[in-house]
């Protein structure tokens, strides 16, 4: 632009739109920075400030609040968020190193959440096998945690006159099945996405179909529908089939965002 003596109307319009957008972004950055500085003066933790900045899309600002090695070393959740930030700014190797350190701490403290972010870090570095293994470990961990609640509701000995146990145990089983499906579906979807990234469309399709078999009416059905269409050309209904004896509500068939190439 500097080398041009005159700008066409179209070029000038684009330049004006760009500068207006840049001014708007600078205003937003200034505003959120001032708000977070006020919270910091009131004693807000670095993790809270970084999380708020990250959720609003200000990645570099979030990184600024976590730029404290001592604080990071003492806060596993901050390390997890920092790995996400490093992936966002293109430092995938640093993110992988961060998650490797967090994994070592998780051996001593299993409550530390690390597998999901570590899986994404592995994916960003092309370590597909490590990514798949971590997602499967996460699925298995959720299953084990849920089944423990079911086993705890089974008494070692029960008086014949006590009729509460069957009902309580049945409720535990229902909660187990519901909880497992709700937790596993997003994990299976992530696993399918990783298979796509690794060039394994057949395995990705199998995971997507498993989601539909587990929970046909899942909130992720539109996403699964889109991926299945792209992978196989099959366009499943927007809503699952109604059980026998029930009528399906009338719905308008909406087009997919992207056509199949």
Buried (B, 14 or more C-beta within 10 A) or exposed (E): EEEEEEEEEEEEEEEEEEEEEEEEEEEEBEEBBEBBEEBBEEEBBBBEBBBBBBEBEBBEBBBBBBEEEEBBEEBBEBBBBBBBBBBBEEBBEBBBBBBEBBBEEBEEEEEBBBBBBBBBBBBBBEBBEBBBBBBBEBBEBBBEEBBEEBEEBEEEEEEEEEEEEEEEBEEBBEBBEEBBBBBBBBBBBBBBBBBBBBEBBEBBBBBBBBBBEBBBEBEBBEBBBBBBBBBBEEEBEEEBEEEEEEEEEEEEEEEEEEEEE
